[in-house]
Amino acid sequence: MTKESIIESLKQVLHPGKSNKNIVDLGLLEDVILKDERLVVILAFPQNRDPLAEYIKGSVRATLFRSFPDIKDVEVSVKKKEKTKTVVEDLGLDEINDISHIIGIASGKGGVGKSTVAVNLAIALARLGYKVGLTDADVYGPSVPIMTQTEGALPEVINENAKEVILPIEKYGVKWMSIGYFAKPGQALIWRGPMACSALKQMVLQIRWGHLDFLLVDMPPGTGDIHISLVQDIPLEGAVIVSTPQAVALADVEKGVDMFRNKDINRKIFGLVENMAWFSPAELPDNKYYIFGKDGGKEMADKMSIPLLAQIPLVQSIREAGDKGEPAALSDGADGKAFMDLAKTLVDITKR
């Protein structure tokens, strides 16, 4: 094992933002220090807080342990490199370099209201004064166009330096992007995994977001190969998990949390949102009927040692608002307040 062989091995570590280039060729490898059977790898990133850093650190460790089975320990440290235009362009991440937090909104299964939570959370964050974007990465059931009443909108595509960049749709103070804008109404998107992953990657990395405080990624439900590839290719800082209180939904929460905590993915879980926590009829707004079970999300959050971010009630106005393209978070009623409280809680957690 020599320094040269270690560097050669690290050429296997690809940067998720541009998978045909490795960290060595990109100039992210600052130094390799070999001390007996212990390795110290120093990486240098052009940002103070690169959301890809933890993923790449894990990939470096896994690659070196695989390449050199006799090695006892690998320490990977990260420092800041002076950002230059060449480095940023080389990484292929110039469209997301000015985004503070990229957060996935995920669920273990469909039908739990994940997209409803994602859209309303985006609007609530915007109402708090933050610059927000949301990309609808649920390629099999894109719902953002309907929920924001932007059906029929066609994002503009511009060419810059032989590269296509897509301009997002703006409404309610949020920048929106969805694969639904590019599909005909009612058109089923029948894509195999690699094609879906490529489209999802474009929905984040090829969009002219500009400066954002938060970019929310409404992920497809489940925990399959597409989700793993998506998390590895897109620089998510972490995820918010959405579930309903009943046991069949909560069982899949564990799968979702385990996926994000996997050592090869290693993303932060910001917390759990218990959607449809209780039913309150419009004529009896103070009454709570726990039709899906009581505090199932709270108990699961405690079990998984993650914060319970919010308990969102099942009220008719939330469904009606989504169908009309006027999300509940726009209102000042109890339904809007629930999402505003969720937004405030998430902001507090990201500041810690």
C-alpha positions in Angstrom: 0.0 0.0 0.0 1.6 3.2 -1.2 0.3 6.8 -1.5 0.1 6.3 -5.2 -2.0 3.2 -4.9 -4.3 4.9 -2.4 -4.9 7.8 -4.8 -5.5 5.4 -7.6 -8.1 3.7 -5.5 -9.8 6.9 -4.6 -10.5 7.5 -8.3 -13.4 5.0 -7.8 -15.2 7.6 -5.6 -17.4 9.5 -8.0 -19.0 12.9 -7.3 -22.8 12.5 -7.3 -23.2 15.9 -9.0 -21.3 14.7 -12.1 -20.9 10.9 -12.0 -18.4 10.6 -14.8 -15.8 12.5 -12.7 -14.0 11.3 -9.6 -12.8 13.3 -6.6 -9.2 13.0 -7.6 -9.7 14.5 -11.1 -12.0 17.2 -9.7 -9.3 18.3 -7.4 -11.2 17.6 -4.2 -8.5 15.3 -2.8 -6.1 17.6 -0.8 -3.8 15.1 0.7 -3.3 11.5 1.8 -1.2 10.7 4.9 -0.2 7.1 5.6 0.7 6.3 9.2 1.5 2.6 9.6 -1.9 0.9 9.0 -3.9 4.1 9.5 -4.9 6.5 6.8 -5.8 10.1 7.0 -7.5 11.5 3.9 -8.0 15.3 3.6 -10.7 16.6 1.2 -11.2 20.2 0.2 -14.6 21.5 -0.9 -15.3 24.9 -2.5 -18.2 25.6 0.0 -18.2 26.0 3.7 -21.0 23.6 4.1 -21.2 21.3 1.1 -24.3 19.0 1.4 -22.4 16.3 -0.4 -19.5 16.2 2.0 -20.8 13.5 4.4 -21.8 11.2 1.5 -18.4 11.5 -0.1 -16.6 11.0 3.2 -18.5 7.7 3.6 -17.7 6.7 0.1 -14.0 7.3 0.7 -14.0 5.2 3.8 -15.9 2.3 2.1 -13.7 2.4 -1.0 -10.5 2.3 1.0 -11.6 -0.5 3.3 -12.6 -2.5 0.3 -9.4 -1.9 -1.6 -7.1 -2.4 1.4 -8.7 -5.0 3.7 -5.7 -4.9 6.1 -6.1 -1.3 6.9 -7.1 -0.7 10.5 -8.5 2.8 10.4 -9.4 5.6 7.9 -9.9 9.2 9.0 -11.5 11.6 6.5 -11.4 15.3 7.3 -12.9 18.2 5.3 -11.6 21.7 4.8 -12.7 24.6 2.7 -11.1 25.4 -0.6 -11.2 28.8 -2.1 -14.1 28.7 -4.5 -13.2 29.5 -8.1 -15.4 29.6 -11.1 -13.5 26.7 -12.7 -14.1 24.4 -9.7 -17.8 25.2 -9.6 -18.3 24.6 -13.3 -16.2 21.4 -13.1 -18.5 20.0 -10.4 -21.6 20.7 -12.5 -23.4 22.0 -9.5 -23.5 25.7 -10.3 -27.3 25.7 -10.3 -27.5 24.5 -6.6 -24.4 26.2 -5.2 -26.5 29.0 -3.7 -29.0 26.8 -1.9 -28.6 26.6 1.9 -30.7 23.5 2.6 -31.8 20.7 0.3 -34.3 18.6 2.2 -36.1 15.5 0.9 -39.8 14.9 1.8 -40.1 11.2 1.9 -42.6 8.4 2.9 -42.3 4.7 3.2 -45.5 4.2 1.3 -48.0 6.1 -0.9 -51.3 7.6 0.2 -50.0 9.3 3.4 -50.3 12.8 2.1 -46.5 13.4 1.5 -47.0 15.8 -1.4 -49.7 17.7 0.5 -47.2 18.2 3.3 -44.4 19.1 0.9 -46.4 21.7 -1.0 -47.9 23.3 2.2 -44.5 23.3 4.0 -42.9 25.1 1.0 -45.6 27.8 1.1 -45.4 28.1 4.9 -41.6 28.6 4.7 -42.1 31.3 2.0 -44.7 33.0 4.3 -42.0 33.1 7.0 -39.9 35.1 4.6 -37.5 32.4 3.3 -36.7 31.9 -0.4 -38.0 28.5 -1.2 -38.2 26.0 -4.1 -39.8 22.7 -4.5 -39.1 20.0 -7.0 -41.7 17.3 -7.6 -39.5 14.2 -7.9 -42.5 11.8 -7.8 -42.2 10.9 -11.5 -45.0 8.3 -11.3 -47.6 10.6 -9.7 -46.6 14.2 -10.0 -49.1 16.3 -8.2 -47.5 19.8 -7.8 -49.2 21.2 -11.0 -52.7 20.3 -9.7 -52.0 21.4 -6.1 -50.6 24.8 -7.2 -53.0 25.3 -10.1 -50.2 25.5 -12.5 -51.4 22.8 -14.9 -50.5 23.6 -18.5 -47.5 25.8 -17.5 -44.5 25.0 -19.6 -41.1 25.9 -18.0 -38.8 27.9 -20.3 -35.6 26.1 -21.4 -32.6 28.3 -22.2 -29.2 27.4 -23.6 -26.1 28.7 -21.9 -22.6 27.7 -23.1 -24.0 24.6 -24.8 -25.9 23.6 -21.6 -29.7 23.5 -21.2 -31.1 25.2 -18.1 -34.7 25.1 -17.1 -36.5 28.0 -15.4 -38.9 27.0 -12.7 -42.5 28.2 -12.4 -43.1 30.8 -9.7 -46.3 31.1 -7.7 -47.2 31.8 -4.1 -43.7 33.0 -3.4 -42.2 29.5 -4.3 -40.3 28.3 -7.3 -41.9 25.0 -8.5 -40.6 22.3 -10.8 -42.3 19.0 -11.7 -42.0 16.4 -14.3 -45.7 16.9 -14.7 -45.1 20.2 -16.6 -43.5 18.2 -19.4 -46.1 15.4 -19.6 -49.4 15.6 -21.4 -52.5 15.6 -19.1 -53.3 12.0 -18.1 -50.1 10.6 -19.7 -48.6 7.7 -17.7 -44.9 7.9 -17.2 -43.8 4.3 -17.8 -40.1 4.5 -17.0 -37.5 2.0 -15.9 -35.2 2.8 -13.0 -32.3 4.4 -14.8 -34.5 6.6 -16.9 -36.5 7.7 -13.8 -33.3 8.5 -11.9 -32.0 10.5 -14.8 -35.2 12.6 -14.9 -35.2 13.1 -11.2 -31.6 14.3 -11.2 -32.5 16.8 -13.9 -35.4 18.1 -11.8 -32.8 19.3 -9.3 -29.5 19.9 -10.9 -30.6 21.4 -14.2 -33.0 24.1 -12.8 -32.1 27.8 -12.5 -33.0 28.0 -8.8 -30.9 31.1 -7.9 -30.5 31.8 -4.2 -32.7 29.6 -2.0 -32.8 29.1 1.7 -34.7 25.9 1.3 -35.1 23.5 -1.7 -37.6 20.7 -0.9 -37.5 17.5 -2.9 -40.9 15.7 -3.0 -39.5 12.2 -3.3 -41.3 9.1 -4.7 -42.9 6.9 -2.0 -41.0 3.8 -1.0 -37.5 2.7 -0.4 -36.4 0.9 -3.6 -33.4 1.2 -5.9 -34.7 4.4 -7.4 -34.8 6.1 -4.0 -31.2 4.9 -3.1 -29.9 6.2 -6.5 -31.8 9.4 -6.1 -30.3 10.1 -2.6 -26.8 9.2 -3.9 -27.1 11.5 -7.0 -28.7 14.5 -5.4 -27.0 16.4 -2.5 -29.7 16.0 0.1 -28.8 17.4 3.5 -31.4 15.2 5.1 -35.1 14.2 5.0 -38.5 14.7 6.6 -40.5 11.5 6.9 -44.3 11.7 6.4 -46.6 9.0 7.8 -50.2 8.5 9.0 -50.8 7.0 12.4 -52.0 3.5 11.5 -49.6 0.5 11.9 -49.5 -0.4 8.2 -48.0 3.0 7.4 -45.7 3.2 10.4 -44.2 -0.1 9.6 -42.8 1.5 6.4 -41.4 4.5 8.4 -38.8 2.2 9.8 -37.7 1.2 6.3 -37.4 4.8 5.3 -35.4 5.8 8.4 -33.1 2.8 7.9 -32.5 3.7 4.3 -31.4 7.3 5.2 -29.3 6.0 8.1 -27.5 3.3 6.0 -23.8 3.9 6.2 -23.5 4.3 2.4 -26.2 7.0 2.4 -25.9 8.6 5.8 -28.4 11.4 5.7 -29.8 13.3 8.6 -33.5 12.6 9.6 -34.9 16.0 10.5 -38.0 14.3 12.0 -41.4 12.7 11.4 -44.6 14.4 10.4 -47.7 12.6 11.5 -50.3 13.4 8.9 -54.0 12.8 9.3 -53.4 12.6 13.1 -57.0 13.0 13.9 -60.2 14.1 12.2 -62.0 17.4 13.0 -65.3 18.0 11.3 -65.9 21.6 10.2 -69.0 21.9 12.3 -67.1 20.7 15.4 -63.6 22.1 15.0 -62.6 21.5 18.6 -63.5 17.8 18.4 -60.8 15.2 17.6 -61.6 11.7 16.3 -58.6 9.4 16.0 -59.9 7.3 13.1 -56.4 6.0 12.2 -55.3 5.5 15.8 -53.9 7.9 18.4 -50.3 9.1 18.6 -48.9 6.3 16.4 -46.5 8.8 14.8 -45.4 10.1 18.2 -44.7 6.6 19.5 -42.8 5.7 16.3 -40.7 8.9 16.5 -39.8 8.0 20.1 -38.9 4.5 19.0 -36.6 5.7 16.2 -35.1 8.5 18.3 -36.2 11.2 15.8 -38.1 14.4 16.5 -41.9 14.5 16.0 -42.1 17.7 13.9 -45.9 18.0 13.7 -49.3 16.3 13.9 -51.4 17.5 11.0 -55.1 17.0 11.4 -57.3 15.5 8.7 -59.7 18.3 7.9 -61.8 18.7 4.8 -60.4 22.1 4.0 -56.9 20.8 3.4 -58.1 18.3 0.8 -60.4 20.9 -0.9 -57.7 23.5 -0.9 -55.3 21.1 -2.6 -57.8 20.1 -5.2 -58.5 23.8 -6.0 -54.8 24.6 -6.3 -54.9 27.0 -3.3 -52.9 25.1 -0.6 -54.1 25.3 3.0 -50.9 27.0 4.1 -52.1 30.2 2.4 -54.8 30.6 4.9 -54.8 31.9 8.5 -57.1 29.2 9.8 -56.3 26.2 11.9 -55.2 24.2 8.9 -52.8 26.9 7.8 -51.5 27.3 11.3 -50.6 23.6 11.4 -48.3 24.0 8.5 -46.8 27.3 9.7 -46.0 25.6 13.0 -44.3 22.8 11.1 -42.3 25.3 9.1 -41.1 27.1 12.2 -40.1 23.8 13.9 -38.1 22.7 10.8 -36.3 26.1 10.6 -35.3 25.8 14.3 -33.9 22.3 13.7 -31.8 23.4 10.7 -30.3 26.2 12.8 -28.9 23.9 15.5 
